[in-house]
Amino acid sequence: MKLIKLTNATKGRIGESLILNTEAMISFFESTQEDGTKVTVAFGVNNNSWEVKETVDEVMTLINA
């Protein structure tokens, strides 16, 4: 199991730390919120998803570290 620390970008939780288990992530992709803010969405098992401020490249770096 590998855990990575990301920064929440979900409305109501913006800026809060978020720890994700990389084994629970199926995919992640860039998206744009309604207000135009660019985020990365991590999609996981059981249809869970998280919006984070880190870019796809930053998430890849954390996963591969």
PDB file of N, CA, C and O in Angstrom:
ATOM      1  N   MET A   1       0.852  -1.181   0.000  1.00  0.00           N
ATOM      2  CA  MET A   1       0.000   0.000   0.000  1.00  0.00           C
ATOM      3  C   MET A   1       0.890   1.233   0.000  1.00  0.00           C
ATOM      4  O   MET A   1       1.850   1.320   0.766  1.00  0.00           O
ATOM      5  N   LYS A   2       0.562   2.182  -0.866  1.00  0.00           N
ATOM      6  CA  LYS A   2       1.293   3.441  -0.916  1.00  0.00           C
ATOM      7  C   LYS A   2       0.301   4.585  -0.723  1.00  0.00           C
ATOM      8  O   LYS A   2      -0.730   4.643  -1.393  1.00  0.00           O
ATOM      9  N   LEU A   3       0.618   5.483   0.188  1.00  0.00           N
ATOM     10  CA  LEU A   3      -0.203   6.653   0.458  1.00  0.00           C
ATOM     11  C   LEU A   3       0.481   7.892  -0.100  1.00  0.00           C
ATOM     12  O   LEU A   3       1.699   8.040   0.009  1.00  0.00           O
ATOM     13  N   ILE A   4      -0.307   8.782  -0.698  1.00  0.00           N
ATOM     14  CA  ILE A   4       0.223  10.059  -1.159  1.00  0.00           C
ATOM     15  C   ILE A   4      -0.607  11.186  -0.549  1.00  0.00           C
ATOM     16  O   ILE A   4      -1.809  11.042  -0.327  1.00  0.00           O
ATOM     17  N   LYS A   5       0.056  12.303  -0.283  1.00  0.00           N
ATOM     18  CA  LYS A   5      -0.618  13.464   0.299  1.00  0.00           C
ATOM     19  C   LYS A   5      -0.891  14.473  -0.804  1.00  0.00           C
ATOM     20  O   LYS A   5       0.013  14.895  -1.526  1.00  0.00           O
ATOM     21  N   LEU A   6      -2.170  14.852  -0.919  1.00  0.00           N
ATOM     22  CA  LEU A   6      -2.612  15.810  -1.923  1.00  0.00           C
ATOM     23  C   LEU A   6      -3.374  16.939  -1.232  1.00  0.00           C
ATOM     24  O   LEU A   6      -3.620  16.893  -0.027  1.00  0.00           O
ATOM     25  N   THR A   7      -3.741  17.952  -2.016  1.00  0.00           N
ATOM     26  CA  THR A   7      -4.471  19.102  -1.488  1.00  0.00           C
ATOM     27  C   THR A   7      -5.879  19.114  -2.064  1.00  0.00           C
ATOM     28  O   THR A   7      -6.059  19.184  -3.280  1.00  0.00           O
ATOM     29  N   ASN A   8      -6.863  19.047  -1.197  1.00  0.00           N
ATOM     30  CA  ASN A   8      -8.262  18.987  -1.605  1.00  0.00           C
ATOM     31  C   ASN A   8      -8.656  20.234  -2.388  1.00  0.00           C
ATOM     32  O   ASN A   8      -8.280  21.347  -2.021  1.00  0.00           O
ATOM     33  N   ALA A   9      -9.407  20.047  -3.456  1.00  0.00           N
ATOM     34  CA  ALA A   9      -9.912  21.158  -4.257  1.00  0.00           C
ATOM     35  C   ALA A   9     -11.433  21.116  -4.348  1.00  0.00           C
ATOM     36  O   ALA A   9     -12.032  21.821  -5.160  1.00  0.00           O
ATOM     37  N   THR A  10     -12.051  20.288  -3.515  1.00  0.00           N
ATOM     38  CA  THR A  10     -13.503  20.169  -3.498  1.00  0.00           C
ATOM     39  C   THR A  10     -14.110  21.318  -2.708  1.00  0.00           C
ATOM     40  O   THR A  10     -13.641  21.647  -1.618  1.00  0.00           O
ATOM     41  N   LYS A  11     -15.154  21.927  -3.260  1.00  0.00           N
ATOM     42  CA  LYS A  11     -15.823  23.036  -2.589  1.00  0.00           C
ATOM     43  C   LYS A  11     -16.184  22.639  -1.153  1.00  0.00           C
ATOM     44  O   LYS A  11     -16.744  21.569  -0.915  1.00  0.00           O
ATOM     45  N   GLY A  12     -15.857  23.511  -0.212  1.00  0.00           N
ATOM     46  CA  GLY A  12     -16.107  23.241   1.187  1.00  0.00           C
ATOM     47  C   GLY A  12     -14.926  22.582   1.879  1.00  0.00           C
ATOM     48  O   GLY A  12     -14.892  22.512   3.107  1.00  0.00           O
ATOM     49  N   ARG A  13     -13.966  22.103   1.118  1.00  0.00           N
ATOM     50  CA  ARG A  13     -12.780  21.426   1.667  1.00  0.00           C
ATOM     51  C   ARG A  13     -11.493  21.958   1.036  1.00  0.00           C
ATOM     52  O   ARG A  13     -10.426  21.379   1.240  1.00  0.00           O
ATOM     53  N   ILE A  14     -11.577  23.039   0.280  1.00  0.00           N
ATOM     54  CA  ILE A  14     -10.436  23.577  -0.458  1.00  0.00           C
ATOM     55  C   ILE A  14      -9.269  23.856   0.484  1.00  0.00           C
ATOM     56  O   ILE A  14      -9.420  24.510   1.516  1.00  0.00           O
ATOM     57  N   GLY A  15      -8.101  23.343   0.099  1.00  0.00           N
ATOM     58  CA  GLY A  15      -6.873  23.579   0.842  1.00  0.00           C
ATOM     59  C   GLY A  15      -6.582  22.577   1.936  1.00  0.00           C
ATOM     60  O   GLY A  15      -5.483  22.577   2.490  1.00  0.00           O
ATOM     61  N   GLU A  16      -7.537  21.719   2.262  1.00  0.00           N
ATOM     62  CA  GLU A  16      -7.313  20.718   3.300  1.00  0.00           C
ATOM     63  C   GLU A  16      -6.483  19.563   2.741  1.00  0.00           C
ATOM     64  O   GLU A  16      -6.587  19.222   1.563  1.00  0.00           O
ATOM     65  N   SER A  17      -5.667  18.974   3.595  1.00  0.00           N
ATOM     66  CA  SER A  17      -4.852  17.829   3.186  1.00  0.00           C
ATOM     67  C   SER A  17      -5.741  16.623   2.930  1.00  0.00           C
ATOM     68  O   SER A  17      -6.780  16.443   3.565  1.00  0.00           O
ATOM     69  N   LEU A  18      -5.308  15.812   1.991  1.00  0.00           N
ATOM     70  CA  LEU A  18      -6.034  14.617   1.606  1.00  0.00           C
ATOM     71  C   LEU A  18      -5.011  13.507   1.394  1.00  0.00           C
ATOM     72  O   LEU A  18      -4.078  13.668   0.608  1.00  0.00           O
ATOM     73  N   ILE A  19      -5.174  12.402   2.076  1.00  0.00           N
ATOM     74  CA  ILE A  19      -4.276  11.261   1.923  1.00  0.00           C
ATOM     75  C   ILE A  19      -5.019  10.191   1.131  1.00  0.00           C
ATOM     76  O   ILE A  19      -6.101   9.755   1.526  1.00  0.00           O
ATOM     77  N   LEU A  20      -4.433   9.773   0.014  1.00  0.00           N
ATOM     78  CA  LEU A  20      -5.057   8.749  -0.823  1.00  0.00           C
ATOM     79  C   LEU A  20      -4.174   7.513  -0.907  1.00  0.00           C
ATOM     80  O   LEU A  20      -2.952   7.609  -1.022  1.00  0.00           O
ATOM     81  N   ASN A  21      -4.808   6.364  -0.849  1.00  0.00           N
ATOM     82  CA  ASN A  21      -4.144   5.092  -1.070  1.00  0.00           C
ATOM     83  C   ASN A  21      -4.105   4.873  -2.582  1.00  0.00           C
ATOM     84  O   ASN A  21      -5.150   4.759  -3.222  1.00  0.00           O
ATOM     85  N   THR A  22      -2.912   4.815  -3.147  1.00  0.00           N
ATOM     86  CA  THR A  22      -2.802   4.680  -4.603  1.00  0.00           C
ATOM     87  C   THR A  22      -3.405   3.380  -5.117  1.00  0.00           C
ATOM     88  O   THR A  22      -3.779   3.296  -6.287  1.00  0.00           O
ATOM     89  N   GLU A  23      -3.504   2.377  -4.271  1.00  0.00           N
ATOM     90  CA  GLU A  23      -4.114   1.110  -4.692  1.00  0.00           C
ATOM     91  C   GLU A  23      -5.628   1.233  -4.858  1.00  0.00           C
ATOM     92  O   GLU A  23      -6.252   0.388  -5.498  1.00  0.00           O
ATOM     93  N   ALA A  24      -6.219   2.285  -4.284  1.00  0.00           N
ATOM     94  CA  ALA A  24      -7.662   2.502  -4.402  1.00  0.00           C
ATOM     95  C   ALA A  24      -7.999   3.388  -5.599  1.00  0.00           C
ATOM     96  O   ALA A  24      -9.172   3.585  -5.919  1.00  0.00           O
ATOM     97  N   MET A  25      -6.964   3.924  -6.264  1.00  0.00           N
ATOM     98  CA  MET A  25      -7.177   4.793  -7.419  1.00  0.00           C
ATOM     99  C   MET A  25      -7.210   3.966  -8.697  1.00  0.00           C
ATOM    100  O   MET A  25      -6.324   3.149  -8.944  1.00  0.00           O
ATOM    101  N   ILE A  26      -8.235   4.186  -9.499  1.00  0.00           N
ATOM    102  CA  ILE A  26      -8.340   3.505 -10.794  1.00  0.00           C
ATOM    103  C   ILE A  26      -7.723   4.374 -11.879  1.00  0.00           C
ATOM    104  O   ILE A  26      -7.002   3.881 -12.747  1.00  0.00           O
ATOM    105  N   SER A  27      -8.011   5.680 -11.824  1.00  0.00           N
ATOM    106  CA  SER A  27      -7.489   6.609 -12.821  1.00  0.00           C
ATOM    107  C   SER A  27      -7.514   8.018 -12.253  1.00  0.00           C
ATOM    108  O   SER A  27      -8.135   8.279 -11.222  1.00  0.00           O
ATOM    109  N   PHE A  28      -6.836   8.911 -12.937  1.00  0.00           N
ATOM    110  CA  PHE A  28      -6.944  10.326 -12.596  1.00  0.00           C
ATOM    111  C   PHE A  28      -6.801  11.129 -13.874  1.00  0.00           C
ATOM    112  O   PHE A  28      -6.120  10.719 -14.813  1.00  0.00           O
ATOM    113  N   PHE A  29      -7.459  12.287 -13.892  1.00  0.00           N
ATOM    114  CA  PHE A  29      -7.533  13.068 -15.120  1.00  0.00           C
ATOM    115  C   PHE A  29      -7.756  14.536 -14.789  1.00  0.00           C
ATOM    116  O   PHE A  29      -8.212  14.876 -13.698  1.00  0.00           O
ATOM    117  N   GLU A  30      -7.428  15.404 -15.744  1.00  0.00           N
ATOM    118  CA  GLU A  30      -7.643  16.837 -15.574  1.00  0.00           C
ATOM    119  C   GLU A  30      -9.108  17.166 -15.820  1.00  0.00           C
ATOM    120  O   GLU A  30      -9.776  16.538 -16.642  1.00  0.00           O
ATOM    121  N   SER A  31      -9.592  18.165 -15.089  1.00  0.00           N
ATOM    122  CA  SER A  31     -10.972  18.607 -15.234  1.00  0.00           C
ATOM    123  C   SER A  31     -11.040  20.092 -14.910  1.00  0.00           C
ATOM    124  O   SER A  31     -10.094  20.661 -14.365  1.00  0.00           O
ATOM    125  N   THR A  32     -12.142  20.705 -15.243  1.00  0.00           N
ATOM    126  CA  THR A  32     -12.361  22.114 -14.931  1.00  0.00           C
ATOM    127  C   THR A  32     -13.654  22.237 -14.137  1.00  0.00           C
ATOM    128  O   THR A  32     -14.707  21.762 -14.562  1.00  0.00           O
ATOM    129  N   GLN A  33     -13.557  22.884 -12.971  1.00  0.00           N
ATOM    130  CA  GLN A  33     -14.739  23.099 -12.142  1.00  0.00           C
ATOM    131  C   GLN A  33     -15.624  24.167 -12.785  1.00  0.00           C
ATOM    132  O   GLN A  33     -15.205  24.850 -13.720  1.00  0.00           O
ATOM    133  N   GLU A  34     -16.844  24.306 -12.281  1.00  0.00           N
ATOM    134  CA  GLU A  34     -17.811  25.248 -12.832  1.00  0.00           C
ATOM    135  C   GLU A  34     -17.286  26.683 -12.872  1.00  0.00           C
ATOM    136  O   GLU A  34     -17.641  27.449 -13.768  1.00  0.00           O
ATOM    137  N   ASP A  35     -16.435  27.050 -11.895  1.00  0.00           N
ATOM    138  CA  ASP A  35     -15.911  28.423 -11.841  1.00  0.00           C
ATOM    139  C   ASP A  35     -14.668  28.613 -12.708  1.00  0.00           C
ATOM    140  O   ASP A  35     -14.078  29.694 -12.715  1.00  0.00           O
ATOM    141  N   GLY A  36     -14.265  27.569 -13.440  1.00  0.00           N
ATOM    142  CA  GLY A  36     -13.115  27.660 -14.325  1.00  0.00           C
ATOM    143  C   GLY A  36     -11.801  27.186 -13.719  1.00  0.00           C
ATOM    144  O   GLY A  36     -10.775  27.175 -14.399  1.00  0.00           O
ATOM    145  N   THR A  37     -11.821  26.796 -12.454  1.00  0.00           N
ATOM    146  CA  THR A  37     -10.615  26.312 -11.784  1.00  0.00           C
ATOM    147  C   THR A  37     -10.229  24.943 -12.332  1.00  0.00           C
ATOM    148  O   THR A  37     -11.057  24.035 -12.399  1.00  0.00           O
ATOM    149  N   LYS A  38      -8.957  24.804 -12.725  1.00  0.00           N
ATOM    150  CA  LYS A  38      -8.446  23.515 -13.198  1.00  0.00           C
ATOM    151  C   LYS A  38      -8.089  22.646 -11.994  1.00  0.00           C
ATOM    152  O   LYS A  38      -7.441  23.114 -11.058  1.00  0.00           O
ATOM    153  N   VAL A  39      -8.503  21.406 -12.019  1.00  0.00           N
ATOM    154  CA  VAL A  39      -8.225  20.446 -10.951  1.00  0.00           C
ATOM    155  C   VAL A  39      -7.868  19.108 -11.574  1.00  0.00           C
ATOM    156  O   VAL A  39      -8.054  18.890 -12.771  1.00  0.00           O
ATOM    157  N   THR A  40      -7.352  18.216 -10.737  1.00  0.00           N
ATOM    158  CA  THR A  40      -7.163  16.833 -11.135  1.00  0.00           C
ATOM    159  C   THR A  40      -8.167  16.010 -10.351  1.00  0.00           C
ATOM    160  O   THR A  40      -8.310  16.173  -9.139  1.00  0.00           O
ATOM    161  N   VAL A  41      -8.854  15.131 -11.045  1.00  0.00           N
ATOM    162  CA  VAL A  41      -9.828  14.253 -10.404  1.00  0.00           C
ATOM    163  C   VAL A  41      -9.221  12.861 -10.312  1.00  0.00           C
ATOM    164  O   VAL A  41      -8.820  12.277 -11.319  1.00  0.00           O
ATOM    165  N   ALA A  42      -9.158  12.338  -9.094  1.00  0.00           N
ATOM    166  CA  ALA A  42      -8.727  10.957  -8.876  1.00  0.00           C
ATOM    167  C   ALA A  42      -9.994  10.126  -8.738  1.00  0.00           C
ATOM    168  O   ALA A  42     -10.831  10.391  -7.876  1.00  0.00           O
ATOM    169  N   PHE A  43     -10.126   9.120  -9.594  1.00  0.00           N
ATOM    170  CA  PHE A  43     -11.300   8.259  -9.574  1.00  0.00           C
ATOM    171  C   PHE A  43     -10.887   6.933  -8.969  1.00  0.00           C
ATOM    172  O   PHE A  43      -9.880   6.348  -9.368  1.00  0.00           O
ATOM    173  N   GLY A  44     -11.667   6.456  -8.002  1.00  0.00           N
ATOM    174  CA  GLY A  44     -11.285   5.246  -7.293  1.00  0.00           C
ATOM    175  C   GLY A  44     -12.329   4.157  -7.316  1.00  0.00           C
ATOM    176  O   GLY A  44     -13.399   4.290  -7.911  1.00  0.00           O
ATOM    177  N   VAL A  45     -11.978   3.064  -6.641  1.00  0.00           N
ATOM    178  CA  VAL A  45     -12.901   1.937  -6.524  1.00  0.00           C
ATOM    179  C   VAL A  45     -14.175   2.391  -5.809  1.00  0.00           C
ATOM    180  O   VAL A  45     -14.177   3.395  -5.096  1.00  0.00           O
ATOM    181  N   ASN A  46     -15.235   1.651  -6.008  1.00  0.00           N
ATOM    182  CA  ASN A  46     -16.543   1.964  -5.417  1.00  0.00           C
ATOM    183  C   ASN A  46     -17.081   3.313  -5.872  1.00  0.00           C
ATOM    184  O   ASN A  46     -17.879   3.930  -5.166  1.00  0.00           O
ATOM    185  N   ASN A  47     -16.653   3.778  -7.044  1.00  0.00           N
ATOM    186  CA  ASN A  47     -17.111   5.033  -7.637  1.00  0.00           C
ATOM    187  C   ASN A  47     -16.793   6.261  -6.796  1.00  0.00           C
ATOM    188  O   ASN A  47     -17.474   7.280  -6.914  1.00  0.00           O
ATOM    189  N   ASN A  48     -15.771   6.184  -5.951  1.00  0.00           N
ATOM    190  CA  ASN A  48     -15.327   7.364  -5.204  1.00  0.00           C
ATOM    191  C   ASN A  48     -14.501   8.247  -6.118  1.00  0.00           C
ATOM    192  O   ASN A  48     -13.842   7.756  -7.035  1.00  0.00           O
ATOM    193  N   SER A  49     -14.534   9.548  -5.873  1.00  0.00           N
ATOM    194  CA  SER A  49     -13.660  10.463  -6.609  1.00  0.00           C
ATOM    195  C   SER A  49     -13.277  11.632  -5.711  1.00  0.00           C
ATOM    196  O   SER A  49     -14.002  11.999  -4.787  1.00  0.00           O
ATOM    197  N   TRP A  50     -12.112  12.204  -6.015  1.00  0.00           N
ATOM    198  CA  TRP A  50     -11.591  13.319  -5.246  1.00  0.00           C
ATOM    199  C   TRP A  50     -11.030  14.350  -6.210  1.00  0.00           C
ATOM    200  O   TRP A  50     -10.337  13.997  -7.164  1.00  0.00           O
ATOM    201  N   GLU A  51     -11.324  15.623  -5.969  1.00  0.00           N
ATOM    202  CA  GLU A  51     -10.746  16.712  -6.753  1.00  0.00           C
ATOM    203  C   GLU A  51      -9.587  17.283  -5.954  1.00  0.00           C
ATOM    204  O   GLU A  51      -9.735  17.615  -4.779  1.00  0.00           O
ATOM    205  N   VAL A  52      -8.431  17.394  -6.602  1.00  0.00           N
ATOM    206  CA  VAL A  52      -7.237  17.894  -5.932  1.00  0.00           C
ATOM    207  C   VAL A  52      -6.599  19.000  -6.764  1.00  0.00           C
ATOM    208  O   VAL A  52      -6.805  19.080  -7.975  1.00  0.00           O
ATOM    209  N   LYS A  53      -5.819  19.853  -6.095  1.00  0.00           N
ATOM    210  CA  LYS A  53      -5.212  20.987  -6.803  1.00  0.00           C
ATOM    211  C   LYS A  53      -3.961  20.615  -7.580  1.00  0.00           C
ATOM    212  O   LYS A  53      -3.575  21.333  -8.503  1.00  0.00           O
ATOM    213  N   GLU A  54      -3.310  19.488  -7.220  1.00  0.00           N
ATOM    214  CA  GLU A  54      -2.101  19.084  -7.921  1.00  0.00           C
ATOM    215  C   GLU A  54      -2.414  18.708  -9.373  1.00  0.00           C
ATOM    216  O   GLU A  54      -3.502  18.221  -9.680  1.00  0.00           O
ATOM    217  N   THR A  55      -1.445  18.940 -10.253  1.00  0.00           N
ATOM    218  CA  THR A  55      -1.615  18.577 -11.664  1.00  0.00           C
ATOM    219  C   THR A  55      -1.446  17.073 -11.833  1.00  0.00           C
ATOM    220  O   THR A  55      -0.987  16.383 -10.923  1.00  0.00           O
ATOM    221  N   VAL A  56      -1.822  16.576 -13.004  1.00  0.00           N
ATOM    222  CA  VAL A  56      -1.632  15.167 -13.318  1.00  0.00           C
ATOM    223  C   VAL A  56      -0.150  14.809 -13.191  1.00  0.00           C
ATOM    224  O   VAL A  56       0.186  13.757 -12.648  1.00  0.00           O
ATOM    225  N   ASP A  57       0.734  15.671 -13.684  1.00  0.00           N
ATOM    226  CA  ASP A  57       2.173  15.403 -13.607  1.00  0.00           C
ATOM    227  C   ASP A  57       2.649  15.347 -12.154  1.00  0.00           C
ATOM    228  O   ASP A  57       3.473  14.501 -11.805  1.00  0.00           O
ATOM    229  N   GLU A  58       2.139  16.235 -11.313  1.00  0.00           N
ATOM    230  CA  GLU A  58       2.516  16.220  -9.897  1.00  0.00           C
ATOM    231  C   GLU A  58       2.027  14.945  -9.211  1.00  0.00           C
ATOM    232  O   GLU A  58       2.745  14.372  -8.392  1.00  0.00           O
ATOM    233  N   VAL A  59       0.828  14.500  -9.532  1.00  0.00           N
ATOM    234  CA  VAL A  59       0.303  13.260  -8.957  1.00  0.00           C
ATOM    235  C   VAL A  59       1.177  12.086  -9.406  1.00  0.00           C
ATOM    236  O   VAL A  59       1.513  11.223  -8.595  1.00  0.00           O
ATOM    237  N   MET A  60       1.547  12.046 -10.682  1.00  0.00           N
ATOM    238  CA  MET A  60       2.412  10.976 -11.192  1.00  0.00           C
ATOM    239  C   MET A  60       3.755  10.968 -10.459  1.00  0.00           C
ATOM    240  O   MET A  60       4.261   9.902 -10.107  1.00  0.00           O
ATOM    241  N   THR A  61       4.326  12.134 -10.232  1.00  0.00           N
ATOM    242  CA  THR A  61       5.600  12.221  -9.510  1.00  0.00           C
ATOM    243  C   THR A  61       5.465  11.652  -8.104  1.00  0.00           C
ATOM    244  O   THR A  61       6.334  10.908  -7.652  1.00  0.00           O
ATOM    245  N   LEU A  62       4.382  11.995  -7.408  1.00  0.00           N
ATOM    246  CA  LEU A  62       4.161  11.474  -6.057  1.00  0.00           C
ATOM    247  C   LEU A  62       3.990   9.961  -6.069  1.00  0.00           C
ATOM    248  O   LEU A  62       4.522   9.273  -5.197  1.00  0.00           O
ATOM    249  N   ILE A  63       3.268   9.446  -7.027  1.00  0.00           N
ATOM    250  CA  ILE A  63       3.037   8.005  -7.121  1.00  0.00           C
ATOM    251  C   ILE A  63       4.351   7.270  -7.392  1.00  0.00           C
ATOM    252  O   ILE A  63       4.593   6.199  -6.837  1.00  0.00           O
ATOM    253  N   ASN A  64       5.184   7.841  -8.235  1.00  0.00           N
ATOM    254  CA  ASN A  64       6.423   7.181  -8.635  1.00  0.00           C
ATOM    255  C   ASN A  64       7.592   7.417  -7.689  1.00  0.00           C
ATOM    256  O   ASN A  64       8.664   6.842  -7.877  1.00  0.00           O
ATOM    257  N   ALA A  65       7.398   8.259  -6.670  1.00  0.00           N
ATOM    258  CA  ALA A  65       8.498   8.571  -5.742  1.00  0.00           C
ATOM    259  C   ALA A  65       8.812   7.389  -4.843  1.00  0.00           C
ATOM    260  O   ALA A  65       9.707   7.473  -4.002  1.00  0.00           O
TER     261      ALA A  65
END
